Amino acid sequence: MRFATQIVWSSIIFALFAINASSFYDTTGKSVDQLINESNGIYAHNIGFPENPRESRVLWSKEAGVNFTVPGIQSGNVTGAQQSSDSVNADGAVQHQAASTSSSTTSLAGSWSFELRDSKIRELSLTLFQSEDAIFGAGSMNDGGDTLEVSASGSVEKDRLNLDITSLGVISLYRLALTTNGGSVSGNYRAFSASKEPWTGIANGIRTK
């Protein structure tokens, strides 16, 4: 009778141990081989969690973009964001520089009257247009009694105007190098013709409209 009682108590104690162990040990989703290994003290590493502090730092570095090897250095997406910010700043600087250059260029669009003086005096009337630093236009020139159609093209940089005047009919080129001063310009020119040697002269101009 005592032996039977001991067997019953042993069974009850074993059952309690089994229930207690199951409350701490979850076998859900594990294969038979994993259960056998773990019963022998061999546990498989869960790849979802870092196994040691070093792996934890590597995982955090990938997710947060923090480089633990060099203080103050960020990597990954954070570096990409920094590069994007640098790109935006660079674009802003280029646009600001372009705006500053545009604002410092003299506006010369309008109607102009010029006097070209060498061995004789020529009267020149031009309508000029401007796009950024490019100057272009058309007009007429009184060349010793003859009125010739002319075209104009050139460029302006700050207060310096370089303007080429080409006459039609009697083909000649007048290359003007002028300094602007408000609504007037002054300087000199070099003229070229197919029928004679180049010559030089003095040019003055005033905006009329």
Secondary structure, 3 states (H helix, E strand, C coil): CHHHHHHHHHHHHHHHHHHHHHHHCCCCCCCHHHHHHHHCCCCCCCCCCCCCHHHHHHHHHHHHCECCCCCCCECCHHHHHHHHHHHHHHHHHHHHHHHHHHHHCCCCCEEEEEEEECCCEEEEEEEEEEECCEEEEEEEEEECCEEEEEEEEEEEECCEEEEEEEECCCCEEEEEEEEEECCEEEEEEEEEECCCCCEEEEEEEEECC
